[in-house]
């Protein structure tokens, strides 16, 4: 910091100068204001002989305000431009103007004194001062631009010294008034804003002295230059521009300056968002290759906006480079032709340049490439920028076929200049990388849709928001939708419907986008698919197979059940987890897939997902003819992975499977899937839906499974009866008790015929009927079923195995509930106690059943063994008389 003269407020009230050097500057406040009549000048404070004349000046009021406010903020020193600079000393004035931005930047506090803003008191007055704030003269002055931007803490005050708010609090109003980017108001690096943008901040500002319109921008551009008052504004701005160019492009920039040729650039759509990525690019390229090469790789899914991002960066920062060249890096021939175009651009500006003037541009293109690189390698030609676009087929250690591109052969050898590479491949790792991902803000997507469709005020349109949500932040998809909607009356809702039912036809009839050349939403990923297929056919088949699953959460454990497929590449894909990882890694490298976020379970495999638009493409383009074998294979994978409810973390796994089952639900229920041969699959998916509480979906699956099993196996086959039984369970859960009874009765009859009346599977249906009768209030029938089931289990298993057989324990539990309901609490206790012993042995004491049984036993009141039948129904008394002795004798005799 240059010599700085501060005002010091002494303990005795005196105000004196405090002169500092760059090494001993104390904390100080600084004033920003507009000059008026009778300002207190340097000579007034320096003389300090007759302070009565000084304090009588109108400008003393500002000094007194600044002093008091600084004291309130714990600051003894303060600075005011009217009196802290000796403007009669030209050297001091020049040094002060060149240092002014830093003085404001280093101040502890900045107070903006608005002499044309009255006191704000009350709601009405607040509206009045905010209107006056927007019209304040302070926002029209040239010098106050840096005084607004440079300090970190800025507070605004009325003419009476009342605080109106901080720069942060009033940021929306200030941004609206000045057009200055909010990131700049918050202290963002000014170098990250283009020269044109920073110049625009000062367009509506003026200064009393015309040359000051240029001089007040020195700090904004971080440059210094001599002040020549009297040179006129145009000359001052010309010198300012020269200094800006020297800072950014070097002292000898003119001998390497090449005007930007927009003809070589792809056409760009209106840019939206990506401010974070632009700032990151600027940080990585801010050296502009002055002393070493600075390079950035933009990688991401095709259609995500990498090229648009590169173009926007150039439009914002082209003034910082002597030359900007665009190259098509899709293949070797395209690169060579791009170098030929660059040679023509250079020669059009510098016809006599030594390394190029004798090169035949229509001859050997390799020589043209070498000559252009030689020009870029010249030792003082350091401020160029090269963009290698569409480097989608890169040479890597694992991919070194002759047909691919090695961009390093087309980079200048010298360690200078700047390079931007756009690629779909994440395997380009030699340079600093930025992963360009989907737009995360719904508002950004709405802006693209509005711009392209020319439909305004759609931010609060629920149909537009639903469409944007479906397109999930993919700029190409949003632009395509907007282009389609521009010249038709189709509503957003109708477009979304067409997108879901006629995806491919809709895309083929959409207008081509100039900003994406000959690419469209249904062709853009074909390029990537071809590259992937050449590298690993199993990866390509994974992408094709993925169309038959949901777009989210696909993992090896799910696909491993496809190993029985006839397709050799699917077999290779699913033979082991390493093969799967190799295949999915390639999809991730090209952005067609991505790892999902962790499920929060350390032992649970994390799945992979894909963008919804890519999934739609895989369905409609990769699978333009629907493959029933792949559909059945996907259904088999889902069904094979459905765990039983006694498996560890079964609920979590079933939750993950639901979305994949739902992928085929309508085609199954509508009869489009041939159910013969996959009946067990439909049964398992029915189990999945039932366990997850989706009873209507489960009913549909069980019904289709039953239809298939009856046709394939016959109505009395045990597998058919299993589905009948599960339908009975489902009807019971739905409260359809008559339908449930019919299913159970049919199941029981079939099992008795096929397996015998005492088979454990038959007895489980007997138990189910008992539960159903209990729910219906048919207590005698329920008691008969439970008794039969328990007696049968004992005969089939024996006393010891009985106590470790879960269905038998379930029957004891239900029987205990029935006995408790009819008043036989002592007998119910026997049932509960023996069931509790069994559950404790096989499930552990903390199991749900154990807890329920302990709660029942705890709340039960002891009752005498002789029944008290007063007021009981005849049916209940009959149950007691028939059951009491048999039950007590049976369970005590067996010591169960």
HUCOR-V790587 format. One line per field, one symbol per residue. ss: DSSP state (a for helix, b for strand, c for the rest). phi: phi as a letter, one per 30 degrees, with the letter a starting at -180 (. if undefined). burial: b if it has 24 or more other ideal C-beta (glycine too) atoms within 12 Angstrom, else e. A space follows every 10 residues. Layout:
# HUCOR-V790587
ss->???
phi->???
burial->???
This chain:
# HUCOR-V790587
ss->cccbbbbbbc ccccbbbbbb cccccccbbb bbcccccccc caaaaaaccc aaaaacccca aaaaaaaaaa aaccccbbbc aaaaccccca aaaaaaaaaa aaaaaaccbb bbbccccccc ccaaaaaaaa aaaaccaaaa bccaaaaaac cccbbbbccc ccbbbbcccc aaaaaaaacc caaaacccca aaccaaaaaa accccbcccc caaaaccccc cccccccccc ccaaaaaaaa aaaaaaaaac ccaaaacccc caaacccccc ccccaaaaaa aaaaaccccc cccbbbbbbc cccccaaaaa aaaaaaaaaa ccbbbbbbcc caaaaaaaaa aaaaaaaaac cccccccccc ccccaaaaaa aaaaaaaccc cccbbbbbbc cccbcbccbc ccccbcaaaa cccccccbbb bbbccccccc cbbbbccccc caaaaaaaaa aaaccccccc caaaaaaaaa acccaaaaaa aaaaaacccc caaaaaaaaa acaaaaaacc cccaaacccc cccaaaaaaa aaaaacaaaa aaaaaacccc cccbcaaaaa aaaacccaaa aaaaccaaaa aaaaaaaaac cccbbccccc cccccccbbc caaaaaaaaa aacccccaaa aaaaaaaaaa acccccccca aaaaaaaaaa aaccaaaaac ccccccccaa aaaaaaaaaa acccaaaaaa aaaaaaaaaa aaaccccaaa aaaaaaaaaa aaaaccaaaa aaaaaaaaaa aaaaccccca aaaaaaaaaa aaaaaaccaa aaaaaaaaaa aaaaaaaaaa aacccaaaaa aaaaaaaaaa acccaaaaaa aaaaaaaaaa aaaccccaaa aaaaaaaaac cccccccccc cccaaaaaaa aaaaaaaaaa aaaccc
phi->.debcccccd edjdcbdbcb cdcbdddbcb ccacdbdhdd cedddddhdc dddddddddd eddddddddd ddcicccabb ddbcbdddcd ddddddddce eddddcddbb ccccdccddc bjdddddddd ddedcddedc cddddddddd ddcbbcbddc iddclceddc eedddddcid edddddjded ddcddddddd dcdccbbdcd ddddddcedd chbbadcbdj didedddddd ddddddddcj dcdddcdbdd cdddcddcdd dbiidddddd ddddcddhid cadcbbccbl eeidjddddd ddddddbddd bdabbcbccd addddddddd ddedddddcb dcdddbdcdd dccddddded dddddddeec cccdbcccci dcbddbdcbb ddddccdddc cedddaibbb bcadcdddcd bdcbddcddc cddddddddd dddicchcec dddddddddd dhiceddddd ddddddcbce dddddddddd cbedddddcd ddcddchccb dccdcdeded ddddcadddd ddddddeccd dchcbdeddd dddddddddd dddcdadddd ddddddddec idbadddddi ceccdddcbb dddddddddc cdbdcdcddd dddddddddd cddddcddhd ddddeddedd ddeceddddd idcdddjbdd ddddddeedd dcicdddded dddddddddd ddcjdcdddd dddedddded ddddiddddd dddddddddd ddddcjdcdd dddddeddde ddddddiddd dddddddddd ddddddcied dedcceeddd deeddedddd dcjddddded dddddddddd dccjdcdddd ddddddddcd cdbddddcce iddedddddd ddcedddddd ddddhd
burial->bbbbbbbbbe eeeebbbbeb eeeebbebbb bbbbbeeebb bbebbeeeee eeebeebebb bbbbbbbebb eebebebbbb bbbbbbbeee eebbbbbbbb bbbbbbbbbb bbbbbbbbeb eeeeeeeebb ebbbebbbbe bbbbbbbbbb bebbbbbbbe bebbbebeeb bebbeebbeb beebbeeeeb bbbbbebbbe bbeebebebe bbbbbbbbbb bbbbbebeee eebeebbebb bebbbebbbb eebeebbbeb eeebbbebbb bbbbbebbbb bbebbebbbb eebbbbbbbb bbbbbbbbbb bbbbbbbbbb bbbbbbbbbb bbebbbbbbb bbbbbbbeeb eebebbeebe beeebeebbe bbbbbbbbee bbbbbbbbbb bbbbbbeebe eeebbbbeeb bbeeebbbbb bbbbbbbbee bbbbbbbbbe ebebbbbbbb bbbebeebee eeebebbbbb bbbbbbbbbb bbbbbeeeeb ebeebbebbe eebbebbeeb bebebbeebb bbbbbbbbbe bbbebbbbbb bbbbbbbbbb bbbbbbbbbb bbbebeeebb ebbbeeeebb bbbbbbbbbb bbbbebeeee eeeebbbbbb bbbbbbbbbb bbbeeeeebb bbbbbbbbbb bbbeeeeeee eebbbbbbbb bbbbbebbbe eebebeebbb bbbbbbbbbb bbebbebbbb bbbbbbbbbb eebeeebbbb bbbbbbbbbb bbbeeeeebb bebbbbbbeb bbebbeeebb bbbbbbbbbb bbbbbeeebb bbbbbbbbbb bbbbebbeee ebbebbbbbb bbbbbbbbbb bbbbbbbbbb bbbbbbbbbe ebeeeeeebb eebeebbeeb eeeeeebeee eeeeebeebb eebbeebeeb beeeeb
